[in-house]
Amino acid sequence: MSTIKVNKIENTATADGGIAIDSSGHVTLDGQQLPTTGPLSNRNLITNGAMQVAQRGTSATVADNSNEGYSTLDQWAIYYNSSMSGAVTFSQSTDAPSGFATSAKLQCSTTNTSISGNQYLKLVNKIEAQNCQLLDYGSSGAKSSILSWYMKTDTYTGPVSVSLEIEGGQEYFTVSVTPTTSWARYTLAIPGSTSQAINNDNGEGLTLHFALAGSTSSSNAASSDSTAWSSTRSDYRDNIGNLLSSTSNAFYVTGVQLEVGEKATPFEHRSYGDELAKCQRYFLRLGPGNLFGGRMNGSGNTDLHYMFPVTPRTTPSGSVSFDTASAEHGSSGMTVNSMSINDVGTHTATIRAAVSSGSDGNATFLKTTGTTTIDFSAEL
């Protein structure tokens, strides 16, 4: 068998493109990095990395204990710690780099210039544990991965801490990155953890954090960038800036990708339908205009049946924000007085509507109207 060893192959008429091979044997094709390991598709472990899906709404003001957690963009949550004051407007923005339509925007709306103790402000994405098994953590064959993302700021130019943690705090990997006021792509190489396995279940596997404000004197602040995973807690770097220092400050991020391998490949764009289905495993909102079928349960209630479009991560909790709905049995209309969740399983749910009339056992149809929404949550 013969071996040809070259650094690059290209047409004699071109000055770039072709096939390039680096000293580690990693290949780029026409300037695009090919995966160094793993599959060619379904590489991105981050759900909603292009900030496409926002089932709950496109903007919310978030403060400690007010809209905290999941409020707008699916799979992206905002957390404050230790009764921290200040607030941000968290929105889906159309300010995005070339090739993207949307980004996550955090605009300071209420300042806090006296952050202390272990207080922080974070943007977080959680990855289901069974989706992390290709990393093979906790073994001698633990795989390296690479995180890539696009970010920029308005006015604010202080350091941002980017970190990952395994299974809710078993091990940490934290670095400091300073954004600019122009869109740019950033990468972070992450070694595999040979000491901490990730359970093969539907719990929390890896969690990605963008820390945007914190106390530089916190006992949980790392004094240097990580070069290996550590069991010592590090919520952020001790040089962290403060997005909440001025209401002119804004932080934007999109194109977030975590993939196995040593080189960042181009962002894996997924269709809106594919991304929505991934998000609906964790949260599903049914808005006005949804039609349900069911039957009367006695003379004052109708039980409506719904099958989830995708299997939830776990049996979800359900809630109804009722405004109006229209309903009928046979050719007769009914007044809908209220709606509630009657029963939820792993694949289906029963929604009960209190109605003005009807006979036990009669088939019924109901359509949500106005601003009525029905939510099912199986978030990590």
N, C-alpha and C positions, 0 to 999 in steps of 0.2 A: 504494500500500500504506500502510495506517495503522499506527501504533505506539502502544500504550498503555503508559505508563511509571508504575509504581506500586512501592511498597516491599512491600506485603502485600495479599493477597486472603483474606478470611474471611467467614463467615456473620455477619450482624448480631447473632445471638443468642449468639455465642461471644466469649471474651476471649483465646483462644489457638488454636493450630492453624492450619489453612488453608495458604496458600502464601506464603512469605516470600522476598524477593529482596534480597541484600545489594548493596553498591555495586560489587562486581566481577561481578555477574550470577549469583552462585551461589545455588542454590535449596534451601530446606528445605520439606518437605511434612509437615504435622502435627508439626513439631518435629524431623523426621528429615532429616539432611543427605543430599542426592542427590549422586551422583558428579559431580565437576567436569570429568572427562574419562575416557575409557576405557569398558570394558564395564560393564553393570549387574550381572553375575554373574562368578564366577571372578576376583574382584578381588584376593584375598589371596595374596601371594607366599610367605607363611610356611606351611610344612607343620606340622600338629599345633599350631597356635596356641592352641587351647583345651585342650591337654594331655590329650586323650582317650585316645590310644593309647600303651600301654606294653607292647610285646611281650616285652621282656627281663625284666620284673618291675616291681613298684611301689615298691621301696625298695632303696637300696644306700648303703653308706658309701664315700665317694670321697676319696682323698688322692692326692698326687703319685705317679704310677706304680702306683696301686692303684685299679682300676675307673675310671681316668681315661679320658675320652672318652665314648662312649655306654654308659650303664649301665642306665637305666630308661626314661624317656619317650623315645619315638621322635623322632629329629631334633634332640634337645636334648642337647648334650654339655657336660661340665665339664672345664675345663683349668686346670692349675697351671703356673707357669713358674719356671725356675731353681731346681729342687730346693726348692721352698717347703714348709714344714711346715704342720701343721694339717689338719683334715678336716671334711667336711660329710656329713650324711645327706641324700641326694637322693631325694625321694619324690614320688609322685602323691598330692596331698592333696585331700580333699573340702571344705576351707575355700576357698570361691570366692565371687565377687560374684554378685549377682542375675543370673539368666540363664545361669549357667555351673555345671557340675557338679564340675569338677576344676581344680586349679592345680598348678604346679610349686612344690615347697617345698624350700628349702635351709636346713637347720638345722645350726648349728655344733655339731660333736661333739667336736672337739679344737681347742683354741685356738692361736693364733699372734699374739703381741703385739710381735714384732720383725721385721716385714716390711722388707726392704731391697733395694737394687739394682733390678733390673727384674722382681722377683717380682710375681705377680698371681694372683687367682682369678676365673675367668670362666664364665658360662653362655652357650653359643654355639648359634646356628642358622645353617646354611649353605644358600644358595639356588643351585640349579643354573643355570648360565650361560644356557642356551637359554630358560629361563623368565623371564629379565630383559630380553629383547630389546625389549619394549614400552616400556622406559625410554629407548631410543635414545641411550644414553650414548656419548660420543665424537663427537658431532655438534652443530651449532649448534641443533638442535631437541631437545636433551636435555630430558627431562620431569622436572618436580618430582614428588616423592612425599611421602607422609606416613606416619609410623609411629605406631601407637597401641597401648596396652597397659594392662592393669589390674595394679596391684601394691600390696602392703602389707608390713609387717614386724611381727615380734614383738620388742619391746624396742629393737632397733636403729633408729636414726633418722639415721645418717650418710649422706652423699651416695653415690649409685650413678652410675657412668659408663655411658652408653649410647652405643654407637658402631657404625658400619658401615664396612666396608672392601671395596674392589673387587678382585676376583681375587687374594685372598691377600696384599694389602699394596701394591697399586699406588697407591691413594689412600685417605684416611681422612676420616671425619666424626665428631666426638666431642663430646658435651655431658655436663654434670653435672645430675642430677635427684635431689632429696631426697624419699624416700618418707615416709609416715606409718604409723601403726599401724592405719589404717582403709583399706578398699578404696577406690581412686579410679582414674579413667581419666586417662592422660597421653597427650599427643600431641607429636610432633616433626616439624616441617616440614623436608624435605631437598631442597635444590636439585639439579637435574640436573648431572652432570659433562659438560662440553663437551670435556674434554681426554683422558679415559680411556674407551676403548671396552670393552665386555664381549664376549668371544668368543662366537660362536653355536655352542656345543658343550656337552658333558655334564660339563664341569669346574665348578669353583667360580666362581660369578659374584659374588654379594654375600654377605657374612657379617655377621650381627648379633651384637653382644656386649653382655652385661650384666656389667660388671666390678664385683665386690663387695668386693674387697680388693686393695690394691697399695701400693707405696712412693710417698709424696708427693714424694720427691726423685729418682724415676726419670728417666733421660734420655729415656724414651719417654712421659713424661706431658705432656699438653698444658696450657699455662698459662692458656688461656681456652677458652670454648665455640666450636666451629666455626660459621662463617657461610657457608663455602664448602668444597668438597673440597680436600684438600691432599695432596701426595706426601710430606710430612713425617710420619714415623711417629708415631701417637698411640694408644697402647694404652688409655689412660684419662686422666681429668683429674687434675691435681696436687692437687686437694682431696678425693680419694677417701677414703671411710671404710674401716672394717675390720670386716666381718661376723664375722671369726674372733676378735674381741676377747673374746667371752664365749659360753659354751655356751647362754645364754638367747636368743641372737640367731637370728632366722629371717627369711628372705626368701621371699615368695610372688609369683608372676607368672602371668597367664593372659590370654586374649583378645588375643594378640599379632597385629597385622595391619600389613602393609606394602602400600600400594596407590598406584598412580599417581594424581596429582591434588593439589590444594591444600587440600582439606578432608577430615577423617576422617569416613568413613561408619560406620554401625553395623556391629559385628563380623559378618562373614560366617560364620554357623554352617553347618557341613557335617555330613551324617549320619556316624555312626561308620563305616559301610561305605565311604563315599567317602574318609574320612580314612585309614582303614586301608590302602586300595588305594594312596593316594599314598605312605604310609610304606613299603609293601612294595616300592616301586621301589628303595629304598635298603637295606632290611633285612627279612628274612623268617625267622620262627621257626616251625618245625613241632614241636608238642609231642606228648605222649602221646595216643593215640587216632587217629593218622593211619594210613590204610590205603594200602599200596603194592602194585602188581602188577609182576611181572618174570619171569625165567626162570633156571634153574640154569646156572651157568657152571662146568662140571666137577661134581665130586661134593661139594665143600665150600663153595662160594660161590653165592649167588644175587644177581643184578644187578637192582636195582629202579629203575624209571624214574619220574621226576617232572617235570611241566610247571609252570613258574612261573605264578602267577595274574595277574601283571602283568610287563611287560618290565623287567628290571633296568636301572639306569642304565648299567652296564657289566658285563662278565662277572664274576659275584660269586665271592668265596672261600667255601668251604663247610667246615663242621666238624660233628662229632657228639659230643654228650655222652651216652654210652651207659649205660643202666641195665638195662632189660629189654625184650624184644619177643617176640611170638608169631608163628609162621610155619607154613605148611603147603604141601605140594605134593600135588595130588589130594586124597585123604582122609587123608593121612598127615601127622602133625605133625612139626615139626623144632625142635630146640633152637637158639636164636640165641645165639652166643657173643660176637659183637662186630659193630659196624657202622662203616663209614667212607665218606667221599666218594670215589668212583672217578673221576668225570669231571663237569665243569661247563661248560655252554655259555651262550649268551645267552638261551636260552628253556627249556632243559631241563637236568636233572642226572641222573646215575646214582649210586645209593647201593648199596654192596656190603655184604652181610651174610655173615659166616662162620657156617655152619650145620652141624648134626650129620650130615645125610644128604641124599639126593636124587640124581637122575640128570641128567646133562648134557642141557640143552634143555627139561626139564620146566617147565611153568608154575608159578609160586609166588605166594603172597600173604603179606604181612607187616604186622603191626599193632604200632606202637610202644606200649609200656606203661611203667608205673612213672614215672620222672622223665626218660625219654629225650627229648632235644631235638635237632633238626637245624637249624642256622643257615646262612643264606646272606647275605653282607654285600657291598653295593656302595656303601657310604657315601662321601660326599665327604670 
